[in-house]
Amino acid sequence: MKILSILAQKPSSTGSGIFLTELLKNFQKMGEKQAVLYGIAKEDKLPEFTDVESYPVYYESEDLPFAVLGMSDEMPYKSTRYRDMTPEMLMQFKEAFLRKVKEAVEHFQPDIILCHHLYLLTAIIREAFPSIPVYGFCHNTDLRQMEKHELMRDFIKENIQRLDRIYTPKDAQKKEVMRIYGVESARIQNIAVGYNAERFHLPHENTVLRDGIERRKEIILPSGEKLQKEYSTDLLFAGKLGEKKGVFSLLRAVEMLYKENKNIRLFLAGDNGNTVEKEAVYALRKKCSYPLYFLGRLEQEELVKYYQFSDVFTLPSFFDAVPLTALEALACGNKAVLSGLDGLEEFFRENCPDAPVFFAELPEMVNQDEMREEDQTLFEKRLEEVIQRAIVYHYSKMASLSHLSWLSICKKIIEKA
């Protein structure tokens, strides 16, 4: 089968980019012929995909003279918000991507097109290529864009309804796709998410037994400083350093926890293209009494080392689907503390019931992902208590996550094609 995969933004750095990249790798293992089309900044180094025809569309170029469009309003790199697009920018976007997609279709002649995000580019492609089966992947951020502003909403909704199949990570997103786009249940399949078991696993050497699980004895920070596994608990956050990922609440919750437990330290892996938010996170650092380390954005081969060194992974997002980072951290022996997002506890109960995952209940949100100021203190107190529960939890055995593989997801897609 010949598969053309399409993403409007960079094929890295974010959950949907990693999702696309892992599908490419595993379709390649299955022997499928592939091409990929994606957006990228003009000065960026092109990603390397083995045995995959590549069709980059360049932002910050003459044809597309603005930064990469981001499905989240705060991306880990310089980006443009969909809500800020002008009619001229919309036309430039449509023309630049359609020109490249037509080139890919004519040259590669795909049997199916896989589009990531149920949003503008997917709608444009569905309208332009009615005779080719087009499947769409919901990554949750597309639902938020549809709810938060009016950009091309009727056009997007009409063409998402015409997709041949839609894949969602869990039942909560399936219900939202049915509500927002008016798509019938029969054409939507929950496909979960996967993790790279070859990369994310327990450390195999230079380890120490902590809480019944092998951990790395030491870690070398990006600064070159070497840290030993000497504290009782190392906490790790990995994601965009922004309010909607819960970073501000996490820093304040750990400060409360530190008053009772001095043997903790926190590592923050990630970045934010929103300079104001990023600087606000760094400014909050001055109010933190506990050891706090900013790691910057890490490639996966480096991030795995911090998973293997840490004890508790924390991601108190205000809005998310199934975080890939949570699965990766669990596979590396972390306990995980997550927000009680709709359907998330059910997902883990159904897919890995033995996994040590703990949930901090969220208050009622505004505009899907905004927390009222008066609710912050209550949420942060809950988060502190849940992190403490995770710290004292003792493993009886490692949870099995082997069935949540990218290869199994690829096989599900091919079986239905």
N, C-alpha and C positions, 0 to 999 in steps of 0.2 A: 504494500500500500504506500502511496505517496502522500505525505502529510506536510502541509504548510502551516506553521505556527506564527501567530502575529501578536505583538505587544506594542502599544503606543509609546512606552517609556523604556528606560534602560533595562536590559535583561540581567540585572544584578542588583544588589543593595537592598531590595525590598522583598517581601514575601512572594508577590506575584512573579517577580523576576527570577527568584530562586525556583519557584514552581515550574516556570517555563523551562529553565535550564535543566532541571532534573528530568522533566519529561523528554527533552531532547536526548539526554544521555541514555535513558532507558529504552526509548523507542529504537535508538541505535543498537542497543544490545539485542533487541528483538529482530533486527535486520530490516527495519522499515526504512524507506527512502524519505529524506527530509529536507525541508528548506525552512528558514526562519527569517522573519521580517520584524524589525524593531526600530525604536527611536533612540537616538544617541546625540550627545553634543558634538559639535564639529571637531573640537580639540581632543575628545576622548579616544583612548586606545580601543580599537575594535576587539570584542571578545572572540575567543577561538572556540569553535564548535567542531568536533571531529566528524568528518564525513557528512557535513550539513552545508547546503548552499545558503549563503548569507546575503541578505538584502537590507543594509542599513539605510535609515532615513535620517538625514542630518538636521537637527535643530541648530539655532544660532548660525544659520547659513543664509544665503541670498533668497532661497525659496521659502525658508521657514525661519524668519528672523526674530525668534524669541526662544527662551529657555525651554527645556524639556517639559512637557505637560505632566503633572503629577496627579495620580488618582487620589492621593492624600493631599490635604492643604499644606501640610508640612512634610517635605521630603528630605532624605538625608543628603541631598545635593541641590544645587541651584535649579529652581523649577518655576513653572508658570501654573497658576491656579485656573481650573476650567472656568470658574465663575468670573474671571477677569478677561475672558476672551472677547474681542470685538468682532463684528461681522467680517472685517478684513482678515483677522487672524483665523477665523473659522474657515474662510475660503482658502487661505494659504495652507492650513492643515489638511483640509480635504484634498486639495489638488496634489500636494506633495506626497501624501500617503497613497492616494489612488494611483498616481503615476507609477510608484514603485510596486504596488500590489499587482497592477496589470502586467508589469514587466515580469514579476515572479510567476504569475499564473500562466502567461504565454510561454515562458521558458521552461518552467518546472512541471506544468500541467498537473496540479494536485488532485487527488481523489477526494480529500476532505480538507477543510480549513478550520484550524483551532484558534479561536480568538479569546484572548485573556481580557477580562472585565466586560461586564454587560453594560457598555457605555458607548460613547460617541463613535469611536473607530469601528467597533463591532457592528453598530447599526449601519454605518456607511458601507462596510464590506457586504453585509447581508443584502442591502439594496442594489449594490453594483454587480453582484455575482449570484443571481437567483438560481442558476442551474447547477451550482456546486454546493454540496452539503456543507453547512457552516455550523460548527458547535461552539458554544460560548461557556466560559468558565466564570463563575461568580467568585470574586475575592473579597466581598463584603464592603470594601471602600466604594465600589460602584453604587451600591444601595444608598450609601450616605450621600454621594453626589446627587443622586436622583431626588433625595428628600430635602436637600439643603438649598437648592436654587433651581431656576427654571430653564437653564441653558438647553435648548433643543429637546426639551422633555418629550413632547408629543412624537417627534421624529424618532427619537431613541426608543420609546415605548413601542411604537408601531413595528419597528424592525426587529427588536428583541423578541417580540411575539412571533416573528416569522422564522426564528432560528430552528434548525432541525432537532437540536438537543441542547440542554443546558445542564451543566454540572455545578453542584453546590457542595460546600464542605460538610454541612450538617443540616438537620431538619429545620433549625431556626432560620437559616438563610433560604431554604426551599420555600418556607411559608411566606417570607418577605418577597421573594421573586414572584410568587403567585399574586400577592397583594399589590405590589408596586407596578409590575409589568402586565398583569392579567394573563399570565401563561398558565395553561392547565397542568395539573400534577403529572400526567402521564409522560410529558416531555422533559421532566426535571429529574435528575438522578443525584442522590447524595453519594459523593465519591470520596469523602474524607480528605485528608492530606497525608503526605508521606514524609519520611526522613531518610537520609542517606546512611544506611547501616554500616557501609564500608568505612565511613569517616567518623561517625558519631557512635562511640562505644566506650566501655570502661578503659582506663589506662592499663597498659600491659607491662610496663617496666618503671623503675624508680618510683614505686608507690608506697603508700602507707595506709594501713587499715583504719578507717574512721567511721564510726557508727555502723560497723558491719559491712562497709563498702570500700573498695580500693579507691584511693584518691592520689593525685600527683603529689609528690613530696615538696616540689617547689615550682615556682613560676617566675619567668623573667618578664618584667613590665616593658612596654614600648620604650621607656626611658633608659632601659638597661639595668634598672634596679632588680635585684633578686629577692624574692619573698619565700620564706619557708612555710610549710604547713604547720603552724604553731598555734594559731588561734582556734578557739573551739568551734567557731562557725564563720565561714566566708559566704557572703551573699553576692549574687551576680544578677545584674540587669543587662539585657541585650535588646536594643531596639532604638527607635528615634528618640533623641533626648528632647521630648516635648511634653506639654501638659496632658494631651490626650492619651499618651502612653502611661500616664500616672507617675512620671518621674518626680515631680514636685511633691506629690503625696508620699511617695516612697521615701524620699530623703527625710521628710518630717516624721514619718512613722518610725524609721530606723533611729532617729534622734530620741524619740520616746522610749524605744526599746533599749537603747544604749544606757539610759539612766539606771536600768536594772541589770543589764548584762554588758559588761565592759569588754568581753571577749568576742567582739564581732567587728567585721570590716566589710565594706561594700565596694564592689567593682561595677563601673558603668561602661558598657561597650556600646558604642553607637555615636551618631552625629545628628545634626539637624541643619537643613539648608536655610531654616528660618533663624537668622542671626540674632534677632531679639530674644526668641525663646531660648536659644542656646546660651546666650550671655546670662539670661536669668537663672538658668540651671547652675552655671558656674558661680554666679553671685551668691546663690543659696548655700554654696559650699562653705562660705565663711561662717555660717551659723551652725555648721555640723561639728559636733565634738568628736565623732568617731573617725577612724581611718577611712578615707574615701579616695578612690583611684579612678581617674578618667582615662579610659583606654583608647578612645577614638574609635573610628570605624575599623573593624577587623575583618580580614578575609577569613573564610570558613576554616582554613587549615590552622589559623591562629586562634580563632574563637573556640575551637574544640578543646584547646589546652586549658582555657579558663573554665569551660564546662567541667573538665576532668579534675580541676583543682578546687572548684567551689563545692559548697554543700547544699545551698538552697538557691534555686533560680526564682527570681521575682519579676513578674510582669503585670502590674495592676492597671491594665488598659481600661479606658473608659468606653472603647468601642473596638471590637475585633471579631474575627471568626474563630478558627482554631489556630493559635500561633504556632508556626513551624518551630520556632525557637524553644517552645515548651517541650515538644517531642524530642528535639535534639538534646536538650538538657537532661531529660529523664533517661534517655538512652545512655548518657554518660555518667549516670549515677546520682544526679541531683534529685532532691525533693523540689517540688514546684509550688509556688504561691501565685495564684491568678485571681483576677476579678471574677465575680459571679455573673458573668455575661450570659445572656439568654441562650440556653441550650448547651453551654460548655460543660457543665457538670454531667449532663446526660451523655454527651459525647464520650467523655473519659470513662464513665460507668459502663457504657456499651462496648467500647473498643479496648480499654485496658483498665479493668476494674481494680487491679492490684497496684496500680501506679500511685505513688505517694503525692497526690495532688490536693492542695488545700485552697479553698475559695473564700475571698473576702467579699461580702455582699455589697453591691453598689446601691446608692440611693437612687431615687427616681431622677432620670437625667432630662436635660432640656436640649432640644434639637439633636437628639440621639447620643451626643457625645460631650455635652457640656454639663459640668457639675455646679450646682448652686453653691455660692460661697458659704452659706450657713450650713451646708451638708458636709463640707470638707473635713472638719474636725472629727465628726462622727465616723466618716469613712476611714480616716487615717488611724483612728483608735482601733477600728475593726482590723485594719491591715496589720497594725502592730501585733495584735493578739493572734492573728492567723500565722504570721511569721514565727512567733514564739512557739505555737503548736507544731509547726514544721520543724523547728530546731530540735525540739525534744522527742520528736517521732524517731523510733528506732526501726530500721529495716528488719524484716524477717527474711525477705528474699527480693532479688531484683525482679521488677515487673517485665513481662515479655511484651515487646513492641514490634516483633519481627513481621507481623501481618500488616503493619502500617508502612509498607514499602512503596517507593515510587514505581517499581516494576509491576506490582499488583494493580496500581492505579492505571498504568499504561495498558495492561491486559484487559481491564474493564472497558476502557475506551475502544480498543480494537474489536473486542467481542461484540459491541453494539454498532460498530460502523457498517 
